Amino acid sequence: MSFEVDAEKLDEAGLVVLSLTLHDGCLAWKNLDFDLIDRLYDKGFIENPRNKRKSLVFTDAGLHRVEALLRANFAVD
């Protein structure tokens, strides 16, 4: 790429995409780049993703943040 990517915006988009696979209230499939998932963990939006499970766990902060992002960017008025 000949341009720099805004990691913050990428993280927000990744959080939204992960939320599309939510199941059992707070679980989502690990289906994104591991660096992005690590950044979401560092920000406190998901629990530690370094385990043998195929899904990750959203924290309460992550669930609140993704709801705010979805409302701000994709909600129909």
N, C-alpha and C positions, 0 to 999 in steps of 0.2 A: 504494500500500500504506500502511496505517496503522501499520506496525511496521517496525522496523529488521532487516535481514537480516544474519546473521553471515557475513561474507565468507570467513572461514577455513573454516567448514563448507561453504559454497558451493564454494570451491576444491577441497575434498576430494571432494565429490560430483562435480564436473566432471572431476576426475582419474580417478575411477572410471568415469564414463560414457565418457570418451575411451578408457580401456583396453578397453572392449568392442569397439572397432574396431581393435585391434592387429593388425598383419600384418607379415610379414617380421621378426619378433623385437622391433622397437622403434618401428615406424611406426604412426601413428594418423591418421584423417581429421580435418581441421580443420572441425569442425562445431558449435562452441560460440561463445558470445559472445567477441568479441575482447578485451574487458577482462579476462575470466576467463583467457583464454589468455595474455595479457601477464603476469598475476600468477603463473601457473604457471611462466612463463619466468623471472620475477624471483626465484622461489624455487629455481630450478635443477632443476625437474622435467622440463623439455623444453628442447630446443635452440631457438635463435632462430627464431620462427615467421614472421618477416618475409621471406618469399621467395615464389617463384612456384609452389612445389610445392603439391599439393592435400593433402598429408599433413604431419604434424609428427613430430619424432623425440623419443622419450622418452630422457632421460638414465638412467644407471644408478641415480642417486638417485631419479628418478621411478618407475622400474620397481620398486625396493625399496619405496618409499612406497605405491604402488598395491597391491602384494601385501599389505602390512601392513594397509591399509584394507579390502581385500577379506576377508582372514582375520578381522579384528576385527568386521566388520559383516555379512558375508554367508556365511561358511563354515558348512557343516553338520558338526556334531560326530559 
